[in-house]
Amino acid sequence: YDDRDGYIWMDGKLVEWRGANVHILTHALHYASAVFEGERCYNGKIFKSTEHSERLRTSGELLDMPLPYSVEEINAAKEAVLKANNLTDAYVRAIAWRGAGEDMGVASKRNPIRLAVACWSWGNYYGDAKMKGAKLDIAKWKRPSPETIPHAAKAAGLYMICTMSKHAAEAKGCSDAMMFDYRGYVAEATGANIFFVKDGEVHTPIPDAILNGITRQTVIGMLRDMQIKVHERRIEASELEGFEQCFLTGTAAEVTPVGQIGDYNFEVGDLTKRISTEYEKLVRA
Ligand code: PMP
């Protein structure tokens, strides 16, 4: 991804894609002081742009690194980078981090907090899983307790176990992994939230150890508007066997049906197909 034409917005300026570099003593590289967002632009409009900018700022506050940019400035940076790259349908990645500077240790208050925004064309995250249903592995890593990490932050440090889980899943021919949380309840996939369907009703974990995805919140609202009951609750491992359908939600994943988790199989059913279609309509509306 580093060797291509285009522009990246960095600290208020558009820079050449290939020159968008940081110093090796960047604090974030050593101590994971970075927060980010993944967004999608459809037909020239970023879906929930302000909500993503607000979450980026909240993530920064949770990591004791308040961003020196307002929501309006972050929104404008995203618009500028899309325009510079001539993209109307794209994935947008904003990232804020502690840079290099006076300090080179765990404490880093004197180092600048920086912001960059990149964008690129990115198709379906799970390939042809949209039709057949994605195959998920069960991750050996557990989502940590809120007393261990600020789980509501979309922070780089939380993705170490996600990368390891996804690598293990891909080695087994799966497209992703489902993670349990530290208590053993169903949590989420490595970059998407999870939903189950049984008897026409929907069940999804309480976001108390997972990221409360913007797509998750959107889909819950859509389901309730369709008069479909949504239960946000703790889901035990033993319940997986009894669910009929399963789907993932996320900016990159959109609404992706799941066909298999470990040894459990799910049908790509009508409710899943309906919500996937309705979501596609909504983001382009
Ligand atoms: N959980 C994790 C771990 C994620 O990385 C993502 C993607 N940001 C999500 C859930 C879904 O969040 P959103 O709908 O806001 O993209």
Boltz pocket constraint, residues with backbone or C-beta under 6 A from the ligand:
constraints:
  - pocket:
      binder: B
      contacts: [[A, 38], [A, 154], [A, 188], [A, 189], [A, 190], [A, 191], [A, 192], [A, 193], [A, 210], [A, 211], [A, 212], [A, 213], [A, 214], [A, 215], [A, 216], [A, 249], [A, 250], [A, 251], [A, 252]]
      max_distance: 6.0
